Amino acid sequence: MKGKAHSLDEIAERENLAERYVRRLAALAFLSPKVIRAIIDETAPSDLTVTNLTQALPHSWAMQEQMFGVY
């Protein structure tokens, strides 16, 4: 089916990317709306990087906001 994938491996293959890279970026789909808003508004801490966002991202939005200093 066009536009649908059944796994991250399938997405990686379609996009010609490493599966590990796709898996890492997939975590961003679960980022707290407050953290996203802070990034858009440019009020997020300056050390908040994609690398920081994708390493050990807590599932809880409240924990994410606390971790990145976004309230």
N, CA, C, O and CB atoms as a CASP TS submission, in Angstrom:
PFRMAT TS
TARGET T0000
AUTHOR 0000-0000-0000
METHOD Language model
MODEL 1
PARENT N/A
ATOM      1  N   MET     1       0.827  -1.184   0.000  1.00  0.00           N
ATOM      2  CA  MET     1       0.000   0.000   0.000  1.00  0.00           C
ATOM      3  C   MET     1       0.867   1.241   0.000  1.00  0.00           C
ATOM      4  O   MET     1       1.806   1.366   0.787  1.00  0.00           O
ATOM      5  CB  MET     1      -0.939   0.002   1.196  1.00  0.00           C
ATOM      6  N   LYS     2       0.549   2.120  -0.862  1.00  0.00           N
ATOM      7  CA  LYS     2       1.328   3.339  -0.983  1.00  0.00           C
ATOM      8  C   LYS     2       1.126   4.242   0.238  1.00  0.00           C
ATOM      9  O   LYS     2      -0.002   4.477   0.671  1.00  0.00           O
ATOM     10  CB  LYS     2       0.949   4.084  -2.266  1.00  0.00           C
ATOM     11  N   GLY     3       2.241   4.744   0.784  1.00  0.00           N
ATOM     12  CA  GLY     3       2.181   5.655   1.913  1.00  0.00           C
ATOM     13  C   GLY     3       2.058   4.985   3.272  1.00  0.00           C
ATOM     14  O   GLY     3       2.046   5.673   4.293  1.00  0.00           O
ATOM     15  N   LYS     4       1.969   3.687   3.311  1.00  0.00           N
ATOM     16  CA  LYS     4       1.859   2.979   4.581  1.00  0.00           C
ATOM     17  C   LYS     4       3.048   2.043   4.743  1.00  0.00           C
ATOM     18  O   LYS     4       3.511   1.408   3.796  1.00  0.00           O
ATOM     19  CB  LYS     4       0.528   2.192   4.665  1.00  0.00           C
ATOM     20  N   ALA     5       3.518   1.987   5.972  1.00  0.00           N
ATOM     21  CA  ALA     5       4.620   1.079   6.281  1.00  0.00           C
ATOM     22  C   ALA     5       4.238   0.266   7.497  1.00  0.00           C
ATOM     23  O   ALA     5       3.519   0.749   8.372  1.00  0.00           O
ATOM     24  CB  ALA     5       5.951   1.853   6.523  1.00  0.00           C
ATOM     25  N   HIS     6       4.706  -0.947   7.558  1.00  0.00           N
ATOM     26  CA  HIS     6       4.371  -1.834   8.660  1.00  0.00           C
ATOM     27  C   HIS     6       5.485  -1.931   9.696  1.00  0.00           C
ATOM     28  O   HIS     6       5.310  -2.565  10.737  1.00  0.00           O
ATOM     29  CB  HIS     6       4.052  -3.204   8.131  1.00  0.00           C
ATOM     30  N   SER     7       6.611  -1.318   9.425  1.00  0.00           N
ATOM     31  CA  SER     7       7.712  -1.360  10.388  1.00  0.00           C
ATOM     32  C   SER     7       8.674  -0.214  10.117  1.00  0.00           C
ATOM     33  O   SER     7       8.665   0.394   9.047  1.00  0.00           O
ATOM     34  CB  SER     7       8.454  -2.716  10.321  1.00  0.00           C
ATOM     35  N   LEU     8       9.496   0.062  11.108  1.00  0.00           N
ATOM     36  CA  LEU     8      10.522   1.092  10.928  1.00  0.00           C
ATOM     37  C   LEU     8      11.557   0.640   9.908  1.00  0.00           C
ATOM     38  O   LEU     8      12.138   1.457   9.194  1.00  0.00           O
ATOM     39  CB  LEU     8      11.205   1.419  12.270  1.00  0.00           C
ATOM     40  N   ASP     9      11.782  -0.664   9.846  1.00  0.00           N
ATOM     41  CA  ASP     9      12.710  -1.206   8.857  1.00  0.00           C
ATOM     42  C   ASP     9      12.208  -0.923   7.439  1.00  0.00           C
ATOM     43  O   ASP     9      12.993  -0.592   6.550  1.00  0.00           O
ATOM     44  CB  ASP     9      12.897  -2.724   9.066  1.00  0.00           C
ATOM     45  N   GLU    10      10.915  -1.052   7.240  1.00  0.00           N
ATOM     46  CA  GLU    10      10.328  -0.771   5.933  1.00  0.00           C
ATOM     47  C   GLU    10      10.455   0.720   5.579  1.00  0.00           C
ATOM     48  O   GLU    10      10.737   1.066   4.431  1.00  0.00           O
ATOM     49  CB  GLU    10       8.849  -1.199   5.912  1.00  0.00           C
ATOM     50  N   ILE    11      10.251   1.581   6.552  1.00  0.00           N
ATOM     51  CA  ILE    11      10.422   3.022   6.329  1.00  0.00           C
ATOM     52  C   ILE    11      11.865   3.316   5.961  1.00  0.00           C
ATOM     53  O   ILE    11      12.132   4.055   5.013  1.00  0.00           O
ATOM     54  CB  ILE    11      10.012   3.833   7.585  1.00  0.00           C
ATOM     55  N   ALA    12      12.792   2.740   6.705  1.00  0.00           N
ATOM     56  CA  ALA    12      14.214   2.952   6.435  1.00  0.00           C
ATOM     57  C   ALA    12      14.570   2.507   5.026  1.00  0.00           C
ATOM     58  O   ALA    12      15.293   3.202   4.311  1.00  0.00           O
ATOM     59  CB  ALA    12      15.074   2.200   7.456  1.00  0.00           C
ATOM     60  N   GLU    13      14.064   1.357   4.633  1.00  0.00           N
ATOM     61  CA  GLU    13      14.356   0.850   3.298  1.00  0.00           C
ATOM     62  C   GLU    13      13.789   1.781   2.222  1.00  0.00           C
ATOM     63  O   GLU    13      14.477   2.102   1.253  1.00  0.00           O
ATOM     64  CB  GLU    13      13.786  -0.565   3.131  1.00  0.00           C
ATOM     65  N   ARG    14      12.555   2.206   2.389  1.00  0.00           N
ATOM     66  CA  ARG    14      11.927   3.115   1.414  1.00  0.00           C
ATOM     67  C   ARG    14      12.674   4.436   1.282  1.00  0.00           C
ATOM     68  O   ARG    14      12.808   4.983   0.188  1.00  0.00           O
ATOM     69  CB  ARG    14      10.487   3.391   1.811  1.00  0.00           C
ATOM     70  N   GLU    15      13.163   4.944   2.425  1.00  0.00           N
ATOM     71  CA  GLU    15      13.825   6.246   2.446  1.00  0.00           C
ATOM     72  C   GLU    15      15.336   6.148   2.257  1.00  0.00           C
ATOM     73  O   GLU    15      16.039   7.159   2.261  1.00  0.00           O
ATOM     74  CB  GLU    15      13.526   6.947   3.743  1.00  0.00           C
ATOM     75  N   ASN    16      15.819   4.937   2.096  1.00  0.00           N
ATOM     76  CA  ASN    16      17.250   4.688   1.925  1.00  0.00           C
ATOM     77  C   ASN    16      18.056   5.231   3.114  1.00  0.00           C
ATOM     78  O   ASN    16      19.069   5.911   2.949  1.00  0.00           O
ATOM     79  CB  ASN    16      17.746   5.325   0.614  1.00  0.00           C
ATOM     80  N   LEU    17      17.568   4.905   4.312  1.00  0.00           N
ATOM     81  CA  LEU    17      18.205   5.327   5.547  1.00  0.00           C
ATOM     82  C   LEU    17      18.494   4.103   6.403  1.00  0.00           C
ATOM     83  O   LEU    17      17.918   3.034   6.195  1.00  0.00           O
ATOM     84  CB  LEU    17      17.319   6.340   6.310  1.00  0.00           C
ATOM     85  N   ALA    18      19.373   4.268   7.348  1.00  0.00           N
ATOM     86  CA  ALA    18      19.652   3.184   8.291  1.00  0.00           C
ATOM     87  C   ALA    18      18.461   3.025   9.231  1.00  0.00           C
ATOM     88  O   ALA    18      17.882   4.016   9.678  1.00  0.00           O
ATOM     89  CB  ALA    18      20.961   3.461   9.098  1.00  0.00           C
ATOM     90  N   GLU    19      18.097   1.787   9.527  1.00  0.00           N
ATOM     91  CA  GLU    19      16.964   1.519  10.411  1.00  0.00           C
ATOM     92  C   GLU    19      17.192   2.135  11.790  1.00  0.00           C
ATOM     93  O   GLU    19      16.252   2.636  12.407  1.00  0.00           O
ATOM     94  CB  GLU    19      16.731   0.005  10.540  1.00  0.00           C
ATOM     95  N   ARG    20      18.405   2.103  12.264  1.00  0.00           N
ATOM     96  CA  ARG    20      18.724   2.693  13.567  1.00  0.00           C
ATOM     97  C   ARG    20      18.425   4.194  13.586  1.00  0.00           C
ATOM     98  O   ARG    20      17.909   4.711  14.576  1.00  0.00           O
ATOM     99  CB  ARG    20      20.200   2.447  13.916  1.00  0.00           C
ATOM    100  N   TYR    21      18.744   4.884  12.508  1.00  0.00           N
ATOM    101  CA  TYR    21      18.479   6.317  12.398  1.00  0.00           C
ATOM    102  C   TYR    21      16.973   6.591  12.426  1.00  0.00           C
ATOM    103  O   TYR    21      16.520   7.496  13.127  1.00  0.00           O
ATOM    104  CB  TYR    21      19.101   6.882  11.103  1.00  0.00           C
ATOM    105  N   VAL    22      16.212   5.824  11.680  1.00  0.00           N
ATOM    106  CA  VAL    22      14.760   5.986  11.635  1.00  0.00           C
ATOM    107  C   VAL    22      14.164   5.704  13.011  1.00  0.00           C
ATOM    108  O   VAL    22      13.280   6.430  13.465  1.00  0.00           O
ATOM    109  CB  VAL    22      14.136   5.050  10.570  1.00  0.00           C
ATOM    110  N   ARG    23      14.638   4.665  13.670  1.00  0.00           N
ATOM    111  CA  ARG    23      14.144   4.324  15.011  1.00  0.00           C
ATOM    112  C   ARG    23      14.416   5.462  15.987  1.00  0.00           C
ATOM    113  O   ARG    23      13.576   5.780  16.830  1.00  0.00           O
ATOM    114  CB  ARG    23      14.800   3.022  15.517  1.00  0.00           C
ATOM    115  N   ARG    24      15.572   6.063  15.872  1.00  0.00           N
ATOM    116  CA  ARG    24      15.938   7.169  16.761  1.00  0.00           C
ATOM    117  C   ARG    24      15.041   8.375  16.536  1.00  0.00           C
ATOM    118  O   ARG    24      14.579   8.992  17.495  1.00  0.00           O
ATOM    119  CB  ARG    24      17.400   7.561  16.553  1.00  0.00           C
ATOM    120  N   LEU    25      14.793   8.714  15.283  1.00  0.00           N
ATOM    121  CA  LEU    25      13.948   9.868  14.983  1.00  0.00           C
ATOM    122  C   LEU    25      12.477   9.612  15.292  1.00  0.00           C
ATOM    123  O   LEU    25      11.727  10.553  15.554  1.00  0.00           O
ATOM    124  CB  LEU    25      14.101  10.253  13.531  1.00  0.00           C
ATOM    125  N   ALA    26      12.063   8.362  15.263  1.00  0.00           N
ATOM    126  CA  ALA    26      10.663   8.034  15.553  1.00  0.00           C
ATOM    127  C   ALA    26      10.269   8.467  16.963  1.00  0.00           C
ATOM    128  O   ALA    26       9.099   8.758  17.214  1.00  0.00           O
ATOM    129  CB  ALA    26      10.424   6.530  15.384  1.00  0.00           C
ATOM    130  N   ALA    27      11.210   8.512  17.865  1.00  0.00           N
ATOM    131  CA  ALA    27      10.925   8.956  19.232  1.00  0.00           C
ATOM    132  C   ALA    27      10.382  10.379  19.260  1.00  0.00           C
ATOM    133  O   ALA    27       9.636  10.740  20.171  1.00  0.00           O
ATOM    134  CB  ALA    27      12.183   8.866  20.090  1.00  0.00           C
ATOM    135  N   LEU    28      10.746  11.181  18.280  1.00  0.00           N
ATOM    136  CA  LEU    28      10.285  12.568  18.241  1.00  0.00           C
ATOM    137  C   LEU    28       8.777  12.670  18.025  1.00  0.00           C
ATOM    138  O   LEU    28       8.184  13.709  18.316  1.00  0.00           O
ATOM    139  CB  LEU    28      11.011  13.325  17.143  1.00  0.00           C
ATOM    140  N   ALA    29       8.157  11.624  17.528  1.00  0.00           N
ATOM    141  CA  ALA    29       6.701  11.617  17.337  1.00  0.00           C
ATOM    142  C   ALA    29       5.972  11.654  18.679  1.00  0.00           C
ATOM    143  O   ALA    29       4.782  11.964  18.730  1.00  0.00           O
ATOM    144  CB  ALA    29       6.270  10.374  16.538  1.00  0.00           C
ATOM    145  N   PHE    30       6.676  11.340  19.758  1.00  0.00           N
ATOM    146  CA  PHE    30       6.064  11.287  21.078  1.00  0.00           C
ATOM    147  C   PHE    30       6.561  12.410  21.986  1.00  0.00           C
ATOM    148  O   PHE    30       6.505  12.305  23.211  1.00  0.00           O
ATOM    149  CB  PHE    30       6.340   9.944  21.721  1.00  0.00           C
ATOM    150  N   LEU    31       7.039  13.468  21.374  1.00  0.00           N
ATOM    151  CA  LEU    31       7.556  14.609  22.115  1.00  0.00           C
ATOM    152  C   LEU    31       6.416  15.444  22.687  1.00  0.00           C
ATOM    153  O   LEU    31       5.394  15.642  22.030  1.00  0.00           O
ATOM    154  CB  LEU    31       8.447  15.471  21.216  1.00  0.00           C
ATOM    155  N   SER    32       6.591  15.919  23.882  1.00  0.00           N
ATOM    156  CA  SER    32       5.592  16.745  24.562  1.00  0.00           C
ATOM    157  C   SER    32       5.227  17.971  23.725  1.00  0.00           C
ATOM    158  O   SER    32       6.109  18.625  23.168  1.00  0.00           O
ATOM    159  CB  SER    32       6.112  17.183  25.939  1.00  0.00           C
ATOM    160  N   PRO    33       3.935  18.286  23.633  1.00  0.00           N
ATOM    161  CA  PRO    33       3.523  19.497  22.912  1.00  0.00           C
ATOM    162  C   PRO    33       4.149  20.768  23.490  1.00  0.00           C
ATOM    163  O   PRO    33       4.433  21.708  22.748  1.00  0.00           O
ATOM    164  CB  PRO    33       2.008  19.623  22.937  1.00  0.00           C
ATOM    165  N   LYS    34       4.367  20.803  24.806  1.00  0.00           N
ATOM    166  CA  LYS    34       5.004  21.981  25.410  1.00  0.00           C
ATOM    167  C   LYS    34       6.454  22.124  24.950  1.00  0.00           C
ATOM    168  O   LYS    34       6.930  23.238  24.727  1.00  0.00           O
ATOM    169  CB  LYS    34       4.948  21.890  26.944  1.00  0.00           C
ATOM    170  N   VAL    35       7.148  21.010  24.810  1.00  0.00           N
ATOM    171  CA  VAL    35       8.536  21.047  24.336  1.00  0.00           C
ATOM    172  C   VAL    35       8.549  21.514  22.882  1.00  0.00           C
ATOM    173  O   VAL    35       9.377  22.341  22.502  1.00  0.00           O
ATOM    174  CB  VAL    35       9.220  19.643  24.476  1.00  0.00           C
ATOM    175  N   ILE    36       7.644  20.992  22.080  1.00  0.00           N
ATOM    176  CA  ILE    36       7.557  21.420  20.675  1.00  0.00           C
ATOM    177  C   ILE    36       7.269  22.914  20.595  1.00  0.00           C
ATOM    178  O   ILE    36       7.898  23.624  19.811  1.00  0.00           O
ATOM    179  CB  ILE    36       6.461  20.625  19.925  1.00  0.00           C
ATOM    180  N   ARG    37       6.327  23.396  21.395  1.00  0.00           N
ATOM    181  CA  ARG    37       5.975  24.825  21.402  1.00  0.00           C
ATOM    182  C   ARG    37       7.186  25.670  21.798  1.00  0.00           C
ATOM    183  O   ARG    37       7.430  26.717  21.199  1.00  0.00           O
ATOM    184  CB  ARG    37       4.795  25.094  22.374  1.00  0.00           C
ATOM    185  N   ALA    38       7.941  25.226  22.796  1.00  0.00           N
ATOM    186  CA  ALA    38       9.127  25.968  23.232  1.00  0.00           C
ATOM    187  C   ALA    38      10.165  26.041  22.116  1.00  0.00           C
ATOM    188  O   ALA    38      10.839  27.060  21.965  1.00  0.00           O
ATOM    189  CB  ALA    38       9.740  25.316  24.483  1.00  0.00           C
ATOM    190  N   ILE    39      10.301  24.985  21.342  1.00  0.00           N
ATOM    191  CA  ILE    39      11.236  24.983  20.216  1.00  0.00           C
ATOM    192  C   ILE    39      10.757  25.977  19.158  1.00  0.00           C
ATOM    193  O   ILE    39      11.544  26.774  18.646  1.00  0.00           O
ATOM    194  CB  ILE    39      11.372  23.555  19.607  1.00  0.00           C
ATOM    195  N   ILE    40       9.473  25.926  18.835  1.00  0.00           N
ATOM    196  CA  ILE    40       8.898  26.841  17.825  1.00  0.00           C
ATOM    197  C   ILE    40       9.016  28.291  18.271  1.00  0.00           C
ATOM    198  O   ILE    40       9.375  29.166  17.483  1.00  0.00           O
ATOM    199  CB  ILE    40       7.417  26.497  17.558  1.00  0.00           C
ATOM    200  N   ASP    41       8.707  28.540  19.554  1.00  0.00           N
ATOM    201  CA  ASP    41       8.747  29.907  20.088  1.00  0.00           C
ATOM    202  C   ASP    41      10.163  30.387  20.392  1.00  0.00           C
ATOM    203  O   ASP    41      10.360  31.536  20.786  1.00  0.00           O
ATOM    204  CB  ASP    41       7.913  29.990  21.344  1.00  0.00           C
ATOM    205  N   GLU    42      11.133  29.520  20.212  1.00  0.00           N
ATOM    206  CA  GLU    42      12.541  29.811  20.501  1.00  0.00           C
ATOM    207  C   GLU    42      12.768  30.148  21.970  1.00  0.00           C
ATOM    208  O   GLU    42      13.627  30.964  22.304  1.00  0.00           O
ATOM    209  CB  GLU    42      13.027  30.961  19.633  1.00  0.00           C
ATOM    210  N   THR    43      11.982  29.507  22.853  1.00  0.00           N
ATOM    211  CA  THR    43      12.161  29.683  24.293  1.00  0.00           C
ATOM    212  C   THR    43      12.769  28.443  24.938  1.00  0.00           C
ATOM    213  O   THR    43      13.009  28.423  26.145  1.00  0.00           O
ATOM    214  CB  THR    43      10.828  30.011  24.955  1.00  0.00           C
ATOM    215  N   ALA    44      13.018  27.413  24.139  1.00  0.00           N
ATOM    216  CA  ALA    44      13.650  26.196  24.654  1.00  0.00           C
ATOM    217  C   ALA    44      15.102  26.493  25.003  1.00  0.00           C
ATOM    218  O   ALA    44      15.712  27.384  24.413  1.00  0.00           O
ATOM    219  CB  ALA    44      13.560  25.036  23.618  1.00  0.00           C
ATOM    220  N   PRO    45      15.655  25.758  25.951  1.00  0.00           N
ATOM    221  CA  PRO    45      17.069  25.953  26.285  1.00  0.00           C
ATOM    222  C   PRO    45      17.949  25.801  25.039  1.00  0.00           C
ATOM    223  O   PRO    45      17.670  24.980  24.165  1.00  0.00           O
ATOM    224  CB  PRO    45      17.509  24.948  27.373  1.00  0.00           C
ATOM    225  N   SER    46      18.997  26.592  24.976  1.00  0.00           N
ATOM    226  CA  SER    46      19.866  26.586  23.789  1.00  0.00           C
ATOM    227  C   SER    46      20.584  25.259  23.581  1.00  0.00           C
ATOM    228  O   SER    46      20.997  24.945  22.465  1.00  0.00           O
ATOM    229  CB  SER    46      20.888  27.692  23.896  1.00  0.00           C
ATOM    230  N   ASP    47      20.734  24.479  24.649  1.00  0.00           N
ATOM    231  CA  ASP    47      21.410  23.188  24.513  1.00  0.00           C
ATOM    232  C   ASP    47      20.451  22.051  24.150  1.00  0.00           C
ATOM    233  O   ASP    47      20.847  20.886  24.136  1.00  0.00           O
ATOM    234  CB  ASP    47      22.130  22.850  25.802  1.00  0.00           C
ATOM    235  N   LEU    48      19.211  22.384  23.860  1.00  0.00           N
ATOM    236  CA  LEU    48      18.234  21.379  23.451  1.00  0.00           C
ATOM    237  C   LEU    48      18.442  21.081  21.968  1.00  0.00           C
ATOM    238  O   LEU    48      18.092  21.881  21.100  1.00  0.00           O
ATOM    239  CB  LEU    48      16.770  21.863  23.729  1.00  0.00           C
ATOM    240  N   THR    49      19.014  19.923  21.704  1.00  0.00           N
ATOM    241  CA  THR    49      19.342  19.533  20.334  1.00  0.00           C
ATOM    242  C   THR    49      18.585  18.269  19.945  1.00  0.00           C
ATOM    243  O   THR    49      18.012  17.597  20.803  1.00  0.00           O
ATOM    244  CB  THR    49      20.859  19.316  20.180  1.00  0.00           C
ATOM    245  N   VAL    50      18.582  17.950  18.680  1.00  0.00           N
ATOM    246  CA  VAL    50      17.950  16.713  18.224  1.00  0.00           C
ATOM    247  C   VAL    50      18.599  15.525  18.918  1.00  0.00           C
ATOM    248  O   VAL    50      17.909  14.580  19.301  1.00  0.00           O
ATOM    249  CB  VAL    50      18.055  16.570  16.685  1.00  0.00           C
ATOM    250  N   THR    51      19.895  15.561  19.082  1.00  0.00           N
ATOM    251  CA  THR    51      20.594  14.479  19.773  1.00  0.00           C
ATOM    252  C   THR    51      20.070  14.331  21.194  1.00  0.00           C
ATOM    253  O   THR    51      19.788  13.218  21.637  1.00  0.00           O
ATOM    254  CB  THR    51      22.111  14.734  19.787  1.00  0.00           C
ATOM    255  N   ASN    52      19.935  15.452  21.918  1.00  0.00           N
ATOM    256  CA  ASN    52      19.411  15.398  23.283  1.00  0.00           C
ATOM    257  C   ASN    52      17.976  14.881  23.303  1.00  0.00           C
ATOM    258  O   ASN    52      17.593  14.127  24.198  1.00  0.00           O
ATOM    259  CB  ASN    52      19.479  16.782  23.936  1.00  0.00           C
ATOM    260  N   LEU    53      17.195  15.284  22.326  1.00  0.00           N
ATOM    261  CA  LEU    53      15.792  14.891  22.286  1.00  0.00           C
ATOM    262  C   LEU    53      15.603  13.406  22.018  1.00  0.00           C
ATOM    263  O   LEU    53      14.611  12.825  22.461  1.00  0.00           O
ATOM    264  CB  LEU    53      15.070  15.685  21.237  1.00  0.00           C
ATOM    265  N   THR    54      16.518  12.788  21.314  1.00  0.00           N
ATOM    266  CA  THR    54      16.339  11.395  20.930  1.00  0.00           C
ATOM    267  C   THR    54      17.094  10.409  21.811  1.00  0.00           C
ATOM    268  O   THR    54      16.989   9.199  21.606  1.00  0.00           O
ATOM    269  CB  THR    54      16.766  11.213  19.519  1.00  0.00           C
ATOM    270  N   GLN    55      17.838  10.890  22.769  1.00  0.00           N
ATOM    271  CA  GLN    55      18.560   9.988  23.665  1.00  0.00           C
ATOM    272  C   GLN    55      17.777   9.810  24.954  1.00  0.00           C
ATOM    273  O   GLN    55      17.592  10.758  25.717  1.00  0.00           O
ATOM    274  CB  GLN    55      19.978  10.525  23.963  1.00  0.00           C
ATOM    275  N   ALA    56      17.323   8.597  25.188  1.00  0.00           N
ATOM    276  CA  ALA    56      16.626   8.248  26.434  1.00  0.00           C
ATOM    277  C   ALA    56      15.465   9.195  26.719  1.00  0.00           C
ATOM    278  O   ALA    56      15.345   9.717  27.828  1.00  0.00           O
ATOM    279  CB  ALA    56      17.603   8.265  27.607  1.00  0.00           C
ATOM    280  N   LEU    57      14.630   9.412  25.746  1.00  0.00           N
ATOM    281  CA  LEU    57      13.472  10.287  25.905  1.00  0.00           C
ATOM    282  C   LEU    57      12.430   9.587  26.779  1.00  0.00           C
ATOM    283  O   LEU    57      11.951   8.510  26.425  1.00  0.00           O
ATOM    284  CB  LEU    57      12.867  10.667  24.520  1.00  0.00           C
ATOM    285  N   PRO    58      12.074  10.192  27.923  1.00  0.00           N
ATOM    286  CA  PRO    58      11.054   9.570  28.779  1.00  0.00           C
ATOM    287  C   PRO    58       9.701   9.534  28.064  1.00  0.00           C
ATOM    288  O   PRO    58       9.421  10.386  27.221  1.00  0.00           O
ATOM    289  CB  PRO    58      10.928  10.337  30.122  1.00  0.00           C
ATOM    290  N   HIS    59       8.879   8.566  28.392  1.00  0.00           N
ATOM    291  CA  HIS    59       7.563   8.470  27.775  1.00  0.00           C
ATOM    292  C   HIS    59       6.605   9.518  28.341  1.00  0.00           C
ATOM    293  O   HIS    59       5.697   9.967  27.641  1.00  0.00           O
ATOM    294  CB  HIS    59       6.987   7.071  27.977  1.00  0.00           C
ATOM    295  N   SER    60       6.795   9.902  29.574  1.00  0.00           N
ATOM    296  CA  SER    60       5.929  10.877  30.233  1.00  0.00           C
ATOM    297  C   SER    60       6.233  12.287  29.734  1.00  0.00           C
ATOM    298  O   SER    60       7.382  12.729  29.754  1.00  0.00           O
ATOM    299  CB  SER    60       6.097  10.803  31.761  1.00  0.00           C
ATOM    300  N   TRP    61       5.194  12.985  29.289  1.00  0.00           N
ATOM    301  CA  TRP    61       5.392  14.366  28.840  1.00  0.00           C
ATOM    302  C   TRP    61       5.875  15.249  29.981  1.00  0.00           C
ATOM    303  O   TRP    61       6.727  16.113  29.773  1.00  0.00           O
ATOM    304  CB  TRP    61       4.094  14.932  28.254  1.00  0.00           C
ATOM    305  N   ALA    62       5.346  15.047  31.177  1.00  0.00           N
ATOM    306  CA  ALA    62       5.773  15.840  32.334  1.00  0.00           C
ATOM    307  C   ALA    62       7.258  15.636  32.606  1.00  0.00           C
ATOM    308  O   ALA    62       7.974  16.588  32.917  1.00  0.00           O
ATOM    309  CB  ALA    62       4.949  15.467  33.581  1.00  0.00           C
ATOM    310  N   MET    63       7.716  14.404  32.490  1.00  0.00           N
ATOM    311  CA  MET    63       9.140  14.127  32.706  1.00  0.00           C
ATOM    312  C   MET    63       9.992  14.758  31.606  1.00  0.00           C
ATOM    313  O   MET    63      11.081  15.261  31.884  1.00  0.00           O
ATOM    314  CB  MET    63       9.390  12.608  32.762  1.00  0.00           C
ATOM    315  N   GLN    64       9.514  14.737  30.372  1.00  0.00           N
ATOM    316  CA  GLN    64      10.232  15.385  29.270  1.00  0.00           C
ATOM    317  C   GLN    64      10.376  16.877  29.549  1.00  0.00           C
ATOM    318  O   GLN    64      11.460  17.444  29.408  1.00  0.00           O
ATOM    319  CB  GLN    64       9.498  15.156  27.922  1.00  0.00           C
ATOM    320  N   GLU    65       9.277  17.505  29.945  1.00  0.00           N
ATOM    321  CA  GLU    65       9.279  18.950  30.206  1.00  0.00           C
ATOM    322  C   GLU    65      10.233  19.292  31.337  1.00  0.00           C
ATOM    323  O   GLU    65      10.957  20.285  31.264  1.00  0.00           O
ATOM    324  CB  GLU    65       7.864  19.442  30.545  1.00  0.00           C
ATOM    325  N   GLN    66      10.236  18.475  32.381  1.00  0.00           N
ATOM    326  CA  GLN    66      11.166  18.690  33.491  1.00  0.00           C
ATOM    327  C   GLN    66      12.611  18.476  33.026  1.00  0.00           C
ATOM    328  O   GLN    66      13.494  19.268  33.357  1.00  0.00           O
ATOM    329  CB  GLN    66      10.832  17.741  34.671  1.00  0.00           C
ATOM    330  N   MET    67      12.845  17.422  32.271  1.00  0.00           N
ATOM    331  CA  MET    67      14.182  17.088  31.797  1.00  0.00           C
ATOM    332  C   MET    67      14.791  18.217  30.973  1.00  0.00           C
ATOM    333  O   MET    67      15.984  18.499  31.079  1.00  0.00           O
ATOM    334  CB  MET    67      14.140  15.814  30.975  1.00  0.00           C
ATOM    335  N   PHE    68      13.950  18.868  30.141  1.00  0.00           N
ATOM    336  CA  PHE    68      14.446  19.906  29.233  1.00  0.00           C
ATOM    337  C   PHE    68      14.183  21.320  29.753  1.00  0.00           C
ATOM    338  O   PHE    68      14.465  22.296  29.057  1.00  0.00           O
ATOM    339  CB  PHE    68      13.807  19.741  27.871  1.00  0.00           C
ATOM    340  N   GLY    69      13.654  21.434  30.953  1.00  0.00           N
ATOM    341  CA  GLY    69      13.435  22.743  31.559  1.00  0.00           C
ATOM    342  C   GLY    69      12.352  23.561  30.867  1.00  0.00           C
ATOM    343  O   GLY    69      12.450  24.785  30.772  1.00  0.00           O
ATOM    344  N   VAL    70      11.331  22.882  30.391  1.00  0.00           N
ATOM    345  CA  VAL    70      10.207  23.552  29.712  1.00  0.00           C
ATOM    346  C   VAL    70       8.988  23.356  30.591  1.00  0.00           C
ATOM    347  O   VAL    70       8.591  22.228  30.882  1.00  0.00           O
ATOM    348  CB  VAL    70       9.962  22.980  28.246  1.00  0.00           C
ATOM    349  N   TYR    71       8.393  24.477  31.015  1.00  0.00           N
ATOM    350  CA  TYR    71       7.231  24.391  31.928  1.00  0.00           C
ATOM    351  C   TYR    71       6.057  25.168  31.392  1.00  0.00           C
ATOM    352  O   TYR    71       5.002  25.207  32.025  1.00  0.00           O
ATOM    353  CB  TYR    71       7.592  24.910  33.320  1.00  0.00           C
TER
END
